[in-house]
């Protein structure tokens, strides 16, 4: 649970640091990231820790890719 929260927090911090105009494709990725974060938080509330971690990890990986572009 702690590592999931760390992933979610770092993902959200990275998203806040993006200060450039995003292409349509990047905006779609951003939407996916936000969806994964929301689903992960919901899974945490349901105590489905494995699912929460996997979703948080997907969000983080997409964020890393978005940051590099």
mmCIF file as gemmi writes it, N, C-alpha and C atoms, coordinates in Angstrom:
data_model
loop_
_atom_site.group_PDB
_atom_site.id
_atom_site.type_symbol
_atom_site.label_atom_id
_atom_site.label_alt_id
_atom_site.label_comp_id
_atom_site.label_asym_id
_atom_site.label_entity_id
_atom_site.label_seq_id
_atom_site.pdbx_PDB_ins_code
_atom_site.Cartn_x
_atom_site.Cartn_y
_atom_site.Cartn_z
_atom_site.occupancy
_atom_site.B_iso_or_equiv
_atom_site.pdbx_formal_charge
_atom_site.auth_seq_id
_atom_site.auth_asym_id
_atom_site.pdbx_PDB_model_num
ATOM 1 N N . UNK Axp A 1 ? 0.82 -1.189 0 1 0 ? 1 A 1
ATOM 2 C CA . UNK Axp A 1 ? 0 0 0 1 0 ? 1 A 1
ATOM 3 C C . UNK Axp A 1 ? 0.872 1.264 0 1 0 ? 1 A 1
ATOM 4 N N . UNK Axp A 2 ? 1.942 1.231 0.752 1 0 ? 2 A 1
ATOM 5 C CA . UNK Axp A 2 ? 2.823 2.397 0.816 1 0 ? 2 A 1
ATOM 6 C C . UNK Axp A 2 ? 3.476 2.663 -0.535 1 0 ? 2 A 1
ATOM 7 N N . UNK Axp A 3 ? 3.94 1.607 -1.204 1 0 ? 3 A 1
ATOM 8 C CA . UNK Axp A 3 ? 4.58 1.808 -2.507 1 0 ? 3 A 1
ATOM 9 C C . UNK Axp A 3 ? 3.563 2.295 -3.538 1 0 ? 3 A 1
ATOM 10 N N . UNK Axp A 4 ? 2.327 1.861 -3.418 1 0 ? 4 A 1
ATOM 11 C CA . UNK Axp A 4 ? 1.275 2.337 -4.318 1 0 ? 4 A 1
ATOM 12 C C . UNK Axp A 4 ? 1.043 3.825 -4.104 1 0 ? 4 A 1
ATOM 13 N N . UNK Axp A 5 ? 0.953 4.25 -2.855 1 0 ? 5 A 1
ATOM 14 C CA . UNK Axp A 5 ? 0.778 5.675 -2.563 1 0 ? 5 A 1
ATOM 15 C C . UNK Axp A 5 ? 1.953 6.499 -3.062 1 0 ? 5 A 1
ATOM 16 N N . UNK Axp A 6 ? 3.154 5.965 -2.939 1 0 ? 6 A 1
ATOM 17 C CA . UNK Axp A 6 ? 4.332 6.674 -3.433 1 0 ? 6 A 1
ATOM 18 C C . UNK Axp A 6 ? 4.267 6.832 -4.952 1 0 ? 6 A 1
ATOM 19 N N . UNK Axp A 7 ? 3.858 5.763 -5.639 1 0 ? 7 A 1
ATOM 20 C CA . UNK Axp A 7 ? 3.714 5.846 -7.093 1 0 ? 7 A 1
ATOM 21 C C . UNK Axp A 7 ? 2.669 6.887 -7.477 1 0 ? 7 A 1
ATOM 22 N N . UNK Axp A 8 ? 1.54 6.871 -6.798 1 0 ? 8 A 1
ATOM 23 C CA . UNK Axp A 8 ? 0.478 7.829 -7.108 1 0 ? 8 A 1
ATOM 24 C C . UNK Axp A 8 ? 0.918 9.259 -6.843 1 0 ? 8 A 1
ATOM 25 N N . UNK Axp A 9 ? 1.579 9.475 -5.727 1 0 ? 9 A 1
ATOM 26 C CA . UNK Axp A 9 ? 2.037 10.824 -5.387 1 0 ? 9 A 1
ATOM 27 C C . UNK Axp A 9 ? 3.075 11.337 -6.373 1 0 ? 9 A 1
ATOM 28 N N . UNK Axp A 10 ? 4.026 10.487 -6.747 1 0 ? 10 A 1
ATOM 29 C CA . UNK Axp A 10 ? 5.05 10.933 -7.695 1 0 ? 10 A 1
ATOM 30 C C . UNK Axp A 10 ? 4.456 11.152 -9.079 1 0 ? 10 A 1
ATOM 31 N N . UNK Axp A 11 ? 3.481 10.332 -9.449 1 0 ? 11 A 1
ATOM 32 C CA . UNK Axp A 11 ? 2.802 10.523 -10.732 1 0 ? 11 A 1
ATOM 33 C C . UNK Axp A 11 ? 2.091 11.869 -10.762 1 0 ? 11 A 1
ATOM 34 N N . UNK Axp A 12 ? 1.344 12.164 -9.706 1 0 ? 12 A 1
ATOM 35 C CA . UNK Axp A 12 ? 0.617 13.432 -9.65 1 0 ? 12 A 1
ATOM 36 C C . UNK Axp A 12 ? 1.572 14.626 -9.606 1 0 ? 12 A 1
ATOM 37 N N . UNK Axp A 13 ? 2.69 14.468 -8.922 1 0 ? 13 A 1
ATOM 38 C CA . UNK Axp A 13 ? 3.684 15.543 -8.874 1 0 ? 13 A 1
ATOM 39 C C . UNK Axp A 13 ? 4.266 15.786 -10.268 1 0 ? 13 A 1
ATOM 40 N N . UNK Axp A 14 ? 4.566 14.713 -10.978 1 0 ? 14 A 1
ATOM 41 C CA . UNK Axp A 14 ? 5.091 14.857 -12.336 1 0 ? 14 A 1
ATOM 42 C C . UNK Axp A 14 ? 4.08 15.528 -13.257 1 0 ? 14 A 1
ATOM 43 N N . UNK Axp A 15 ? 2.811 15.169 -13.112 1 0 ? 15 A 1
ATOM 44 C CA . UNK Axp A 15 ? 1.782 15.782 -13.947 1 0 ? 15 A 1
ATOM 45 C C . UNK Axp A 15 ? 1.688 17.282 -13.694 1 0 ? 15 A 1
ATOM 46 N N . UNK Axp A 16 ? 1.812 17.677 -12.442 1 0 ? 16 A 1
ATOM 47 C CA . UNK Axp A 16 ? 1.762 19.109 -12.117 1 0 ? 16 A 1
ATOM 48 C C . UNK Axp A 16 ? 2.952 19.87 -12.694 1 0 ? 16 A 1
ATOM 49 N N . UNK Axp A 17 ? 4.048 19.177 -12.937 1 0 ? 17 A 1
ATOM 50 C CA . UNK Axp A 17 ? 5.248 19.852 -13.441 1 0 ? 17 A 1
ATOM 51 C C . UNK Axp A 17 ? 5.245 20.032 -14.958 1 0 ? 17 A 1
ATOM 52 N N . UNK Axp A 18 ? 4.283 19.424 -15.642 1 0 ? 18 A 1
ATOM 53 C CA . UNK Axp A 18 ? 4.205 19.594 -17.096 1 0 ? 18 A 1
ATOM 54 C C . UNK Axp A 18 ? 3.629 20.972 -17.377 1 0 ? 18 A 1
ATOM 55 N N . UNK Axp A 19 ? 4.419 21.799 -18.035 1 0 ? 19 A 1
ATOM 56 C CA . UNK Axp A 19 ? 3.971 23.168 -18.293 1 0 ? 19 A 1
ATOM 57 C C . UNK Axp A 19 ? 4.101 23.527 -19.769 1 0 ? 19 A 1
ATOM 58 N N . UNK Axp A 20 ? 3.88 22.535 -20.601 1 0 ? 20 A 1
ATOM 59 C CA . UNK Axp A 20 ? 3.916 22.79 -22.037 1 0 ? 20 A 1
ATOM 60 C C . UNK Axp A 20 ? 2.572 22.4 -22.637 1 0 ? 20 A 1
ATOM 61 N N . UNK Axp A 21 ? 2.345 22.871 -23.829 1 0 ? 21 A 1
ATOM 62 C CA . UNK Axp A 21 ? 1.102 22.535 -24.534 1 0 ? 21 A 1
ATOM 63 C C . UNK Axp A 21 ? 1.195 21.082 -24.995 1 0 ? 21 A 1
ATOM 64 N N . UNK Axp A 22 ? 0.148 20.329 -24.743 1 0 ? 22 A 1
ATOM 65 C CA . UNK Axp A 22 ? 0.137 18.918 -25.099 1 0 ? 22 A 1
ATOM 66 C C . UNK Axp A 22 ? -0.615 18.704 -26.409 1 0 ? 22 A 1
ATOM 67 N N . UNK Axp A 23 ? -0.09 17.789 -27.211 1 0 ? 23 A 1
ATOM 68 C CA . UNK Axp A 23 ? -0.775 17.424 -28.447 1 0 ? 23 A 1
ATOM 69 C C . UNK Axp A 23 ? -2.053 16.651 -28.099 1 0 ? 23 A 1
ATOM 70 N N . UNK Axp A 24 ? -2.879 16.401 -29.091 1 0 ? 24 A 1
ATOM 71 C CA . UNK Axp A 24 ? -4.105 15.634 -28.858 1 0 ? 24 A 1
ATOM 72 C C . UNK Axp A 24 ? -3.777 14.245 -28.331 1 0 ? 24 A 1
ATOM 73 N N . UNK Axp A 25 ? -2.77 13.627 -28.891 1 0 ? 25 A 1
ATOM 74 C CA . UNK Axp A 25 ? -2.36 12.287 -28.434 1 0 ? 25 A 1
ATOM 75 C C . UNK Axp A 25 ? -1.885 12.336 -26.983 1 0 ? 25 A 1
ATOM 76 N N . UNK Axp A 26 ? -1.101 13.352 -26.653 1 0 ? 26 A 1
ATOM 77 C CA . UNK Axp A 26 ? -0.618 13.498 -25.281 1 0 ? 26 A 1
ATOM 78 C C . UNK Axp A 26 ? -1.767 13.781 -24.317 1 0 ? 26 A 1
ATOM 79 N N . UNK Axp A 27 ? -2.766 14.533 -24.77 1 0 ? 27 A 1
ATOM 80 C CA . UNK Axp A 27 ? -3.936 14.79 -23.925 1 0 ? 27 A 1
ATOM 81 C C . UNK Axp A 27 ? -4.715 13.505 -23.669 1 0 ? 27 A 1
ATOM 82 N N . UNK Axp A 28 ? -4.76 12.629 -24.666 1 0 ? 28 A 1
ATOM 83 C CA . UNK Axp A 28 ? -5.404 11.326 -24.477 1 0 ? 28 A 1
ATOM 84 C C . UNK Axp A 28 ? -4.637 10.484 -23.468 1 0 ? 28 A 1
ATOM 85 N N . UNK Axp A 29 ? -3.318 10.536 -23.545 1 0 ? 29 A 1
ATOM 86 C CA . UNK Axp A 29 ? -2.484 9.815 -22.577 1 0 ? 29 A 1
ATOM 87 C C . UNK Axp A 29 ? -2.718 10.374 -21.179 1 0 ? 29 A 1
ATOM 88 N N . UNK Axp A 30 ? -2.792 11.689 -21.077 1 0 ? 30 A 1
ATOM 89 C CA . UNK Axp A 30 ? -3.048 12.338 -19.793 1 0 ? 30 A 1
ATOM 90 C C . UNK Axp A 30 ? -4.393 11.89 -19.214 1 0 ? 30 A 1
ATOM 91 N N . UNK Axp A 31 ? -5.374 11.775 -20.057 1 0 ? 31 A 1
ATOM 92 C CA . UNK Axp A 31 ? -6.683 11.299 -19.624 1 0 ? 31 A 1
ATOM 93 C C . UNK Axp A 31 ? -6.592 9.86 -19.107 1 0 ? 31 A 1
ATOM 94 N N . UNK Axp A 32 ? -5.841 9.022 -19.818 1 0 ? 32 A 1
ATOM 95 C CA . UNK Axp A 32 ? -5.632 7.638 -19.369 1 0 ? 32 A 1
ATOM 96 C C . UNK Axp A 32 ? -4.936 7.601 -18.017 1 0 ? 32 A 1
ATOM 97 N N . UNK Axp A 33 ? -3.932 8.449 -17.854 1 0 ? 33 A 1
ATOM 98 C CA . UNK Axp A 33 ? -3.188 8.496 -16.594 1 0 ? 33 A 1
ATOM 99 C C . UNK Axp A 33 ? -4.125 8.852 -15.446 1 0 ? 33 A 1
ATOM 100 N N . UNK Axp A 34 ? -4.922 9.883 -15.645 1 0 ? 34 A 1
ATOM 101 C CA . UNK Axp A 34 ? -5.861 10.313 -14.591 1 0 ? 34 A 1
ATOM 102 C C . UNK Axp A 34 ? -6.87 9.215 -14.268 1 0 ? 34 A 1
ATOM 103 N N . UNK Axp A 35 ? -7.285 8.489 -15.292 1 0 ? 35 A 1
ATOM 104 C CA . UNK Axp A 35 ? -8.213 7.385 -15.081 1 0 ? 35 A 1
ATOM 105 C C . UNK Axp A 35 ? -7.553 6.277 -14.253 1 0 ? 35 A 1
ATOM 106 N N . UNK Axp A 36 ? -6.317 5.938 -14.593 1 0 ? 36 A 1
ATOM 107 C CA . UNK Axp A 36 ? -5.597 4.911 -13.833 1 0 ? 36 A 1
ATOM 108 C C . UNK Axp A 36 ? -5.4 5.335 -12.377 1 0 ? 36 A 1
ATOM 109 N N . UNK Axp A 37 ? -5.091 6.596 -12.169 1 0 ? 37 A 1
ATOM 110 C CA . UNK Axp A 37 ? -4.904 7.099 -10.806 1 0 ? 37 A 1
ATOM 111 C C . UNK Axp A 37 ? -6.209 6.971 -10.02 1 0 ? 37 A 1
ATOM 112 N N . UNK Axp A 38 ? -7.31 7.376 -10.629 1 0 ? 38 A 1
ATOM 113 C CA . UNK Axp A 38 ? -8.608 7.293 -9.949 1 0 ? 38 A 1
ATOM 114 C C . UNK Axp A 38 ? -8.982 5.845 -9.654 1 0 ? 38 A 1
ATOM 115 N N . UNK Axp A 39 ? -8.755 4.959 -10.624 1 0 ? 39 A 1
ATOM 116 C CA . UNK Axp A 39 ? -9.062 3.545 -10.418 1 0 ? 39 A 1
ATOM 117 C C . UNK Axp A 39 ? -8.18 2.942 -9.332 1 0 ? 39 A 1
ATOM 118 N N . UNK Axp A 40 ? -6.927 3.357 -9.298 1 0 ? 40 A 1
ATOM 119 C CA . UNK Axp A 40 ? -6.005 2.856 -8.286 1 0 ? 40 A 1
ATOM 120 C C . UNK Axp A 40 ? -6.452 3.282 -6.897 1 0 ? 40 A 1
ATOM 121 N N . UNK Axp A 41 ? -6.843 4.543 -6.773 1 0 ? 41 A 1
ATOM 122 C CA . UNK Axp A 41 ? -7.311 5.026 -5.47 1 0 ? 41 A 1
ATOM 123 C C . UNK Axp A 41 ? -8.583 4.289 -5.035 1 0 ? 41 A 1
ATOM 124 N N . UNK Axp A 42 ? -9.455 4.006 -5.985 1 0 ? 42 A 1
ATOM 125 C CA . UNK Axp A 42 ? -10.669 3.253 -5.67 1 0 ? 42 A 1
ATOM 126 C C . UNK Axp A 42 ? -10.315 1.832 -5.233 1 0 ? 42 A 1
ATOM 127 N N . UNK Axp A 43 ? -9.347 1.222 -5.885 1 0 ? 43 A 1
ATOM 128 C CA . UNK Axp A 43 ? -8.92 -0.131 -5.517 1 0 ? 43 A 1
ATOM 129 C C . UNK Axp A 43 ? -8.297 -0.136 -4.123 1 0 ? 43 A 1
ATOM 130 N N . UNK Axp A 44 ? -7.572 0.921 -3.779 1 0 ? 44 A 1
ATOM 131 C CA . UNK Axp A 44 ? -7.014 1.022 -2.431 1 0 ? 44 A 1
ATOM 132 C C . UNK Axp A 44 ? -8.134 1.047 -1.399 1 0 ? 44 A 1
ATOM 133 N N . UNK Axp A 45 ? -9.18 1.816 -1.686 1 0 ? 45 A 1
ATOM 134 C CA . UNK Axp A 45 ? -10.311 1.887 -0.758 1 0 ? 45 A 1
ATOM 135 C C . UNK Axp A 45 ? -10.987 0.532 -0.599 1 0 ? 45 A 1
ATOM 136 N N . UNK Axp A 46 ? -10.987 -0.242 -1.698 1 0 ? 46 A 1
ATOM 137 C CA . UNK Axp A 46 ? -11.579 -1.58 -1.663 1 0 ? 46 A 1
ATOM 138 C C . UNK Axp A 46 ? -10.614 -2.626 -1.116 1 0 ? 46 A 1
ATOM 139 N N . UNK Axp A 47 ? -9.427 -2.174 -0.732 1 0 ? 47 A 1
ATOM 140 C CA . UNK Axp A 47 ? -8.367 -3.03 -0.205 1 0 ? 47 A 1
ATOM 141 C C . UNK Axp A 47 ? -7.91 -4.087 -1.215 1 0 ? 47 A 1
ATOM 142 N N . UNK Axp A 48 ? -8.009 -3.752 -2.495 1 0 ? 48 A 1
ATOM 143 C CA . UNK Axp A 48 ? -7.477 -4.598 -3.566 1 0 ? 48 A 1
ATOM 144 C C . UNK Axp A 48 ? -6.1 -4.048 -3.909 1 0 ? 48 A 1
ATOM 145 N N . UNK Axp A 49 ? -5.142 -4.38 -3.06 1 0 ? 49 A 1
ATOM 146 C CA . UNK Axp A 49 ? -3.827 -3.747 -3.121 1 0 ? 49 A 1
ATOM 147 C C . UNK Axp A 49 ? -3.043 -4.108 -4.38 1 0 ? 49 A 1
ATOM 148 N N . UNK Axp A 50 ? -3.181 -5.322 -4.858 1 0 ? 50 A 1
ATOM 149 C CA . UNK Axp A 50 ? -2.449 -5.72 -6.067 1 0 ? 50 A 1
ATOM 150 C C . UNK Axp A 50 ? -2.951 -4.933 -7.276 1 0 ? 50 A 1
ATOM 151 N N . UNK Axp A 51 ? -4.262 -4.838 -7.412 1 0 ? 51 A 1
ATOM 152 C CA . UNK Axp A 51 ? -4.843 -4.074 -8.513 1 0 ? 51 A 1
ATOM 153 C C . UNK Axp A 51 ? -4.461 -2.602 -8.4 1 0 ? 51 A 1
ATOM 154 N N . UNK Axp A 52 ? -4.521 -2.076 -7.205 1 0 ? 52 A 1
ATOM 155 C CA . UNK Axp A 52 ? -4.167 -0.671 -6.988 1 0 ? 52 A 1
ATOM 156 C C . UNK Axp A 52 ? -2.729 -0.404 -7.407 1 0 ? 52 A 1
ATOM 157 N N . UNK Axp A 53 ? -1.83 -1.307 -7.027 1 0 ? 53 A 1
ATOM 158 C CA . UNK Axp A 53 ? -0.422 -1.138 -7.386 1 0 ? 53 A 1
ATOM 159 C C . UNK Axp A 53 ? -0.234 -1.2 -8.898 1 0 ? 53 A 1
ATOM 160 N N . UNK Axp A 54 ? -0.866 -2.182 -9.539 1 0 ? 54 A 1
ATOM 161 C CA . UNK Axp A 54 ? -0.713 -2.335 -10.985 1 0 ? 54 A 1
ATOM 162 C C . UNK Axp A 54 ? -1.217 -1.108 -11.737 1 0 ? 54 A 1
ATOM 163 N N . UNK Axp A 55 ? -2.343 -0.565 -11.314 1 0 ? 55 A 1
ATOM 164 C CA . UNK Axp A 55 ? -2.873 0.636 -11.95 1 0 ? 55 A 1
ATOM 165 C C . UNK Axp A 55 ? -1.976 1.848 -11.706 1 0 ? 55 A 1
ATOM 166 N N . UNK Axp A 56 ? -1.479 1.978 -10.491 1 0 ? 56 A 1
ATOM 167 C CA . UNK Axp A 56 ? -0.567 3.085 -10.17 1 0 ? 56 A 1
ATOM 168 C C . UNK Axp A 56 ? 0.712 2.971 -10.989 1 0 ? 56 A 1
ATOM 169 N N . UNK Axp A 57 ? 1.186 1.766 -11.159 1 0 ? 57 A 1
ATOM 170 C CA . UNK Axp A 57 ? 2.402 1.549 -11.942 1 0 ? 57 A 1
ATOM 171 C C . UNK Axp A 57 ? 2.166 1.904 -13.412 1 0 ? 57 A 1
ATOM 172 N N . UNK Axp A 58 ? 1.021 1.523 -13.978 1 0 ? 58 A 1
ATOM 173 C CA . UNK Axp A 58 ? 0.698 1.89 -15.354 1 0 ? 58 A 1
ATOM 174 C C . UNK Axp A 58 ? 0.671 3.409 -15.499 1 0 ? 58 A 1
ATOM 175 N N . UNK Axp A 59 ? 0.038 4.078 -14.548 1 0 ? 59 A 1
ATOM 176 C CA . UNK Axp A 59 ? -0.037 5.534 -14.596 1 0 ? 59 A 1
ATOM 177 C C . UNK Axp A 59 ? 1.354 6.145 -14.558 1 0 ? 59 A 1
ATOM 178 N N . UNK Axp A 60 ? 2.203 5.613 -13.695 1 0 ? 60 A 1
ATOM 179 C CA . UNK Axp A 60 ? 3.566 6.148 -13.569 1 0 ? 60 A 1
ATOM 180 C C . UNK Axp A 60 ? 4.367 5.945 -14.849 1 0 ? 60 A 1
ATOM 181 N N . UNK Axp A 61 ? 4.243 4.752 -15.445 1 0 ? 61 A 1
ATOM 182 C CA . UNK Axp A 61 ? 4.977 4.472 -16.69 1 0 ? 61 A 1
ATOM 183 C C . UNK Axp A 61 ? 4.515 5.403 -17.809 1 0 ? 61 A 1
ATOM 184 N N . UNK Axp A 62 ? 3.219 5.622 -17.906 1 0 ? 62 A 1
ATOM 185 C CA . UNK Axp A 62 ? 2.719 6.55 -18.928 1 0 ? 62 A 1
ATOM 186 C C . UNK Axp A 62 ? 3.203 7.974 -18.65 1 0 ? 62 A 1
ATOM 187 N N . UNK Axp A 63 ? 3.234 8.353 -17.394 1 0 ? 63 A 1
ATOM 188 C CA . UNK Axp A 63 ? 3.707 9.68 -17.023 1 0 ? 63 A 1
ATOM 189 C C . UNK Axp A 63 ? 5.178 9.845 -17.392 1 0 ? 63 A 1
ATOM 190 N N . UNK Axp A 64 ? 5.967 8.819 -17.105 1 0 ? 64 A 1
ATOM 191 C CA . UNK Axp A 64 ? 7.389 8.877 -17.471 1 0 ? 64 A 1
ATOM 192 C C . UNK Axp A 64 ? 7.549 9.09 -18.967 1 0 ? 64 A 1
ATOM 193 N N . UNK Axp A 65 ? 6.76 8.38 -19.761 1 0 ? 65 A 1
ATOM 194 C CA . UNK Axp A 65 ? 6.817 8.549 -21.208 1 0 ? 65 A 1
ATOM 195 C C . UNK Axp A 65 ? 6.385 9.937 -21.628 1 0 ? 65 A 1
ATOM 196 N N . UNK Axp A 66 ? 5.382 10.472 -21.001 1 0 ? 66 A 1
ATOM 197 C CA . UNK Axp A 66 ? 4.893 11.815 -21.322 1 0 ? 66 A 1
ATOM 198 C C . UNK Axp A 66 ? 5.933 12.878 -20.963 1 0 ? 66 A 1
ATOM 199 N N . UNK Axp A 67 ? 6.634 12.649 -19.879 1 0 ? 67 A 1
ATOM 200 C CA . UNK Axp A 67 ? 7.655 13.601 -19.429 1 0 ? 67 A 1
ATOM 201 C C . UNK Axp A 67 ? 8.833 13.647 -20.419 1 0 ? 67 A 1
ATOM 202 N N . UNK Axp A 68 ? 9.133 12.54 -21.059 1 0 ? 68 A 1
ATOM 203 C CA . UNK Axp A 68 ? 10.283 12.46 -21.973 1 0 ? 68 A 1
ATOM 204 C C . UNK Axp A 68 ? 10.004 13.096 -23.324 1 0 ? 68 A 1
ATOM 205 N N . UNK Axp A 69 ? 8.731 13.209 -23.669 1 0 ? 69 A 1
ATOM 206 C CA . UNK Axp A 69 ? 8.391 13.733 -25 1 0 ? 69 A 1
ATOM 207 C C . UNK Axp A 69 ? 8.578 15.217 -25.075 1 0 ? 69 A 1
